[in-house]
Amino acid sequence: MTGLKRTPLYDFHVEQGGKMVPFAGYDMPVQYPLGVMKEHLHTRAEAGLFDVSHMGQVMLTSPEGIEALGLALETLVPVDVLAVKPGRQRYGIFTNDTGGILDDLMISNTGDALFLVVNAACKQEDIAHLIAHLPDHVTVTEITDRALLALQGPKAEAVLAQIVPQVVDMRFMDSLRIAVGGSEWWISRSGYTGEDGFEMSVPADEAVALAKTLVAMEEVALIGLGARDSLRLEAGLCLYGHDIDVTTSPVEGNIAWAMQKARRSGGVREGGFPGADRILSELHNGAERKRVGLLPQGRAPMREGTPLFATSESADQIGVITSGGFGPSVERPVAMGYLPAELTKIGTEIYAELRGKRLPVTVADMPFRPSTYKR
């Protein structure tokens, strides 16, 4: 297919037998010869290496300093950016004027700048949004000369420590800028699999050498988009454009935990972000619908778009599955979707319509498998 972008690791993926597919405008590996199921289980047991270079890397700088940068970014996100200390990272969300979600992102305080990682499909819109709405003293720079790799799994620390020993001292959501072999690497102890692990922003011309070094270790396997999706689904993590979008609020999306006390009603910097009226109202009064975990009964996976009903006979659709599939670690189908607030209690039984047949589904707590972050 023409017109697709390639990450610095494209040729390496092909050499390693990666099955390349279009994804968010990029030609990306969906799986390797190991296969999605084994890639998933390998990440849970050892360490998986993911190419996430298609995601956007953005640096915010200002001559007025880091506090001014934090206050500026807080006008676009309902997050306490000021509380993110140097060397720390926080999950955030861009909201729109109607309280919907434009994108979700990671925010790192590097000490003298804010480093953002945004979704590949949204990054150009995100950058335009930042440029249009941040004050003139803020410079928005898209980082295009670096690759981004994620190493996830219980053996990630031991593996990466062979190259960067300092990572053993990092806690979940720590970030580190460190000289490695004459260049600077930006490492965070985070990821999107529910596993302990790291994301590494490295110069683009060093990405293949790093990937080769890592996969040469017996603990490490290359992991494609397929297993990446099943891992994050088991972890109960949202996929932008599927589980959250411009119509869903943070409260509906069940990610209101990303809004700290300082930005909520009565907080020291209450509101002041797009859509604050709706979002603060929903925090106080509750939203009409909410994203929940779902456990389909039986062995049939239920995919995105599957309609949900209150009973096996009711005519009116009450919700829809936004992500779903088979969870290799939990050895059963898992899903997430939106339901009316009165039906979101854990243990509530509803029905999904699959190929014309109503099948029972139970509302469940998330994550479906406990996370293993090093806190």
Legacy VTK file of the C-alpha trace (Angstrom):
# vtk DataFile Version 3.0
C-alpha trace
ASCII
DATASET POLYDATA
POINTS 375 float
0.000 0.000 0.000
1.410 3.396 -0.939
1.491 6.495 1.207
2.203 4.689 4.459
4.980 6.016 6.665
7.715 3.802 8.024
9.461 3.878 11.380
13.270 3.629 11.593
12.775 -0.072 12.392
10.773 -0.962 9.258
13.524 -2.948 7.489
14.351 -4.725 10.758
10.722 -5.768 11.173
10.687 -7.228 7.651
13.986 -9.041 8.226
12.550 -10.550 11.416
9.499 -11.868 9.576
7.082 -9.239 10.751
3.672 -9.280 9.021
3.261 -5.644 8.041
-0.155 -3.958 8.015
-1.421 -0.368 7.761
-1.933 1.201 11.183
-2.471 4.894 11.979
-0.838 5.865 8.686
2.208 3.637 9.231
3.327 0.266 7.905
3.596 -1.640 11.189
4.124 -5.276 12.264
0.933 -6.920 13.504
2.773 -10.107 14.455
6.000 -12.052 13.982
6.500 -15.781 13.279
5.943 -16.526 16.993
2.278 -15.557 16.548
-0.030 -13.291 18.544
-0.884 -15.795 21.293
2.738 -16.727 22.059
3.884 -13.088 21.782
1.295 -12.147 24.385
2.276 -14.945 26.774
5.992 -14.288 26.234
5.520 -10.667 27.324
3.674 -11.794 30.459
6.414 -14.334 31.327
9.638 -12.694 30.107
10.106 -9.480 28.073
8.524 -8.185 24.873
9.997 -5.514 22.615
7.549 -3.193 20.839
8.214 -0.556 18.175
6.069 2.427 19.145
8.000 4.932 17.023
4.825 5.824 15.151
3.568 7.639 18.235
4.131 11.374 18.484
6.959 12.806 20.571
6.561 16.495 21.387
8.681 18.843 23.514
7.284 21.975 25.146
9.802 24.627 26.192
9.536 28.186 27.493
11.953 30.898 28.604
9.547 31.492 31.489
10.355 28.147 33.068
8.769 24.842 33.954
6.010 26.241 36.211
4.804 28.539 33.451
4.844 25.567 31.085
2.768 23.522 33.502
0.195 26.264 33.940
0.000 26.705 30.171
-0.600 23.009 29.526
-3.219 22.889 32.287
-5.415 25.096 30.094
-5.739 22.106 27.722
-5.768 19.122 30.113
-7.761 18.498 33.341
-4.587 17.236 34.971
-2.436 18.629 37.810
0.624 19.219 35.632
2.259 21.454 38.251
2.485 18.477 40.606
4.545 16.429 38.138
8.004 16.682 39.638
11.222 16.639 37.612
11.948 13.063 36.606
8.306 12.018 36.850
5.578 11.247 34.320
1.765 11.421 34.410
-1.100 10.197 32.216
-3.185 13.022 30.751
-6.030 13.789 28.371
-6.748 16.613 25.946
-10.405 17.613 26.231
-12.625 19.616 23.885
-15.165 22.338 24.615
-17.987 19.812 24.979
-16.071 17.699 27.495
-15.072 14.976 25.019
-11.567 13.566 24.714
-9.346 14.719 21.851
-6.527 12.317 22.752
-4.782 10.743 25.700
-1.102 11.283 26.316
1.858 10.937 28.659
3.414 14.048 30.223
6.997 13.984 31.555
8.745 16.753 33.452
12.350 16.744 32.232
13.350 19.513 34.638
13.427 22.285 32.054
10.740 21.120 29.593
7.609 19.013 29.263
7.918 15.930 27.045
4.670 14.574 25.630
3.937 11.245 23.955
0.690 11.258 21.974
-1.170 8.744 19.808
0.015 8.264 16.238
-3.385 8.837 14.650
-3.888 12.111 16.539
-0.400 13.595 16.624
-0.734 16.175 13.866
-4.048 17.397 15.276
-2.543 17.432 18.777
0.431 19.524 17.662
-1.831 21.974 15.818
-4.028 22.150 18.954
-1.013 22.920 21.143
0.309 25.588 18.788
-3.113 27.211 18.426
-3.954 27.387 22.117
-0.765 27.605 24.169
0.543 31.118 24.903
3.247 32.679 22.761
6.018 31.988 25.270
5.628 28.222 24.732
7.537 26.589 21.870
6.033 23.355 20.558
8.552 21.073 18.863
7.704 17.747 17.246
10.576 15.331 17.761
11.124 13.550 14.443
14.701 12.309 14.763
14.100 9.796 17.546
12.593 6.328 17.687
10.460 5.027 20.558
10.755 1.440 21.769
8.923 -0.256 24.629
10.321 -3.175 26.616
7.628 -4.803 28.741
7.444 -7.777 31.042
8.784 -9.189 34.314
12.317 -9.514 32.930
12.423 -6.041 31.341
14.387 -4.506 34.217
17.055 -7.215 34.245
17.410 -7.017 30.471
17.635 -3.237 30.176
19.944 -2.974 33.208
22.591 -4.777 31.181
22.715 -1.663 28.970
21.577 1.058 31.408
22.220 -0.095 35.006
20.493 2.988 36.441
17.040 1.685 35.466
16.944 -0.597 38.521
16.480 2.503 40.679
13.471 3.736 38.680
9.904 3.411 39.990
6.686 3.250 37.972
6.245 6.566 36.110
9.796 7.747 36.726
11.507 9.307 33.720
15.221 9.620 33.116
17.425 11.446 30.622
20.770 9.709 30.499
23.871 9.577 28.289
24.324 6.158 26.703
27.215 5.573 24.307
27.637 9.252 23.540
23.983 10.094 22.925
21.070 10.919 25.190
18.300 8.425 25.861
14.978 9.392 27.406
13.671 6.459 29.438
10.411 6.179 31.374
9.309 3.294 33.558
5.917 2.907 31.970
4.082 1.199 29.151
0.641 0.078 28.114
0.519 -3.645 28.815
-0.121 -3.785 32.564
3.417 -5.132 32.951
6.426 -3.528 34.533
8.613 -2.109 31.799
10.138 0.834 30.034
9.692 3.143 27.071
12.907 4.388 25.473
13.231 7.395 23.182
16.567 7.023 21.383
18.164 8.686 18.342
16.575 7.187 15.224
19.917 5.991 13.849
20.514 3.937 17.011
17.134 2.182 17.051
18.039 -0.872 14.961
21.251 -1.515 16.913
19.322 -1.303 20.185
16.599 -3.634 18.909
19.193 -6.163 17.686
21.010 -6.052 21.024
17.791 -6.650 22.928
16.367 -9.465 20.789
19.749 -11.214 20.923
18.985 -11.808 24.607
17.018 -15.008 25.150
14.488 -13.260 27.391
13.367 -10.838 24.656
10.963 -11.413 21.764
9.595 -8.959 19.226
5.908 -8.220 19.744
3.453 -6.879 17.160
0.254 -4.864 17.246
-1.938 -7.937 17.758
-0.461 -8.910 21.117
-0.083 -5.267 22.076
-3.864 -4.961 21.802
-4.688 -8.101 23.791
-2.186 -7.107 26.512
-3.695 -3.634 26.984
-7.208 -5.088 26.882
-6.422 -7.477 29.753
-4.933 -4.481 31.587
-8.237 -2.595 31.161
-6.521 0.273 29.343
-8.357 2.455 26.832
-7.476 2.541 23.145
-8.126 6.010 21.754
-10.622 6.038 18.908
-12.246 2.877 20.242
-12.860 3.080 24.006
-12.646 6.881 24.222
-13.123 9.587 21.601
-14.349 13.152 21.079
-17.837 12.221 22.327
-16.845 10.508 25.579
-15.951 12.462 28.696
-13.256 11.351 31.159
-16.017 10.458 33.638
-17.874 8.332 31.091
-14.591 6.769 30.031
-13.886 5.758 33.639
-10.558 7.596 33.605
-11.538 10.388 36.013
-8.663 9.106 38.193
-6.460 11.094 35.794
-7.977 14.296 37.224
-6.274 15.198 40.466
-7.871 17.093 43.368
-6.312 20.425 42.362
-8.325 20.546 39.122
-11.654 19.347 40.535
-14.410 21.410 42.142
-13.012 23.067 45.252
-9.425 22.436 44.167
-6.761 25.132 44.151
-6.917 25.339 40.333
-10.477 24.178 39.729
-11.528 23.915 36.090
-9.970 26.159 33.486
-9.739 23.386 30.881
-11.945 22.762 27.820
-15.259 21.165 28.710
-14.865 21.875 32.434
-18.573 22.626 32.968
-19.669 19.179 31.750
-16.790 17.234 33.276
-16.990 18.824 36.730
-20.772 18.365 36.713
-20.391 14.670 35.854
-17.792 14.249 38.599
-20.311 15.605 41.094
-23.553 14.155 39.745
-22.341 11.127 37.812
-22.458 10.470 34.076
-25.406 8.858 32.340
-23.201 6.071 30.996
-19.838 4.583 31.892
-17.118 2.344 30.445
-17.023 -0.992 32.259
-15.239 -4.312 32.087
-17.262 -7.169 30.629
-16.834 -10.925 30.937
-18.696 -12.773 28.176
-19.929 -16.133 29.413
-18.797 -19.043 27.272
-15.812 -19.129 24.918
-16.929 -16.857 22.098
-14.914 -13.582 21.944
-17.065 -10.472 21.552
-15.502 -7.759 19.380
-15.864 -4.005 19.032
-19.328 -2.996 17.871
-21.190 -5.887 19.510
-24.539 -4.488 20.760
-25.584 -4.904 24.390
-29.095 -5.434 25.788
-30.532 -5.466 29.323
-32.251 -8.837 28.876
-32.367 -11.706 26.422
-35.685 -10.388 25.101
-35.502 -6.581 25.274
-35.766 -4.668 22.024
-33.785 -1.572 22.965
-30.002 -1.599 22.722
-28.459 -0.206 25.928
-24.780 -0.094 25.000
-21.974 -1.416 22.845
-18.664 -3.225 23.220
-15.746 -0.934 22.359
-12.898 -3.458 22.687
-13.029 -7.210 23.011
-11.290 -10.437 22.271
-9.739 -13.510 23.837
-7.388 -12.846 26.764
-4.527 -15.356 26.479
-3.356 -14.801 30.077
-6.794 -15.062 31.660
-7.762 -17.820 29.219
-11.205 -16.470 28.470
-12.938 -13.765 26.438
-12.763 -10.268 27.900
-14.228 -6.983 26.716
-15.019 -3.430 27.705
-17.886 -1.220 26.679
-20.399 1.444 27.668
-23.526 0.863 29.737
-26.128 3.109 31.394
-24.949 4.104 34.883
-27.643 2.046 36.618
-26.301 -1.148 35.036
-22.604 -0.700 35.845
-22.518 -2.441 39.247
-19.984 -5.278 39.326
-21.755 -8.584 38.818
-24.683 -7.189 36.826
-25.729 -9.580 34.067
-26.667 -8.220 30.660
-26.745 -9.706 27.165
-24.720 -9.255 23.999
-26.066 -10.082 20.571
-23.584 -12.224 18.652
-24.532 -13.496 15.205
-28.211 -13.058 15.996
-28.064 -14.835 19.364
-28.250 -13.201 22.805
-25.470 -14.411 25.114
-24.985 -13.486 28.808
-22.247 -11.048 29.811
-21.242 -10.065 33.359
-20.071 -6.578 34.364
-16.603 -7.027 35.862
-13.926 -5.080 37.641
-10.798 -4.069 35.732
-7.995 -4.818 35.135
-8.820 -8.387 34.188
-5.330 -9.354 35.316
-3.459 -7.524 38.119
-0.825 -5.064 36.941
2.796 -5.659 37.958
4.147 -2.103 38.036
7.193 -1.491 40.277
5.930 1.180 42.657
LINES 1 376
375 0 1 2 3 4 5 6 7 8 9 10 11 12 13 14 15 16 17 18 19 20 21 22 23 24 25 26 27 28 29 30 31 32 33 34 35 36 37 38 39 40 41 42 43 44 45 46 47 48 49 50 51 52 53 54 55 56 57 58 59 60 61 62 63 64 65 66 67 68 69 70 71 72 73 74 75 76 77 78 79 80 81 82 83 84 85 86 87 88 89 90 91 92 93 94 95 96 97 98 99 100 101 102 103 104 105 106 107 108 109 110 111 112 113 114 115 116 117 118 119 120 121 122 123 124 125 126 127 128 129 130 131 132 133 134 135 136 137 138 139 140 141 142 143 144 145 146 147 148 149 150 151 152 153 154 155 156 157 158 159 160 161 162 163 164 165 166 167 168 169 170 171 172 173 174 175 176 177 178 179 180 181 182 183 184 185 186 187 188 189 190 191 192 193 194 195 196 197 198 199 200 201 202 203 204 205 206 207 208 209 210 211 212 213 214 215 216 217 218 219 220 221 222 223 224 225 226 227 228 229 230 231 232 233 234 235 236 237 238 239 240 241 242 243 244 245 246 247 248 249 250 251 252 253 254 255 256 257 258 259 260 261 262 263 264 265 266 267 268 269 270 271 272 273 274 275 276 277 278 279 280 281 282 283 284 285 286 287 288 289 290 291 292 293 294 295 296 297 298 299 300 301 302 303 304 305 306 307 308 309 310 311 312 313 314 315 316 317 318 319 320 321 322 323 324 325 326 327 328 329 330 331 332 333 334 335 336 337 338 339 340 341 342 343 344 345 346 347 348 349 350 351 352 353 354 355 356 357 358 359 360 361 362 363 364 365 366 367 368 369 370 371 372 373 374
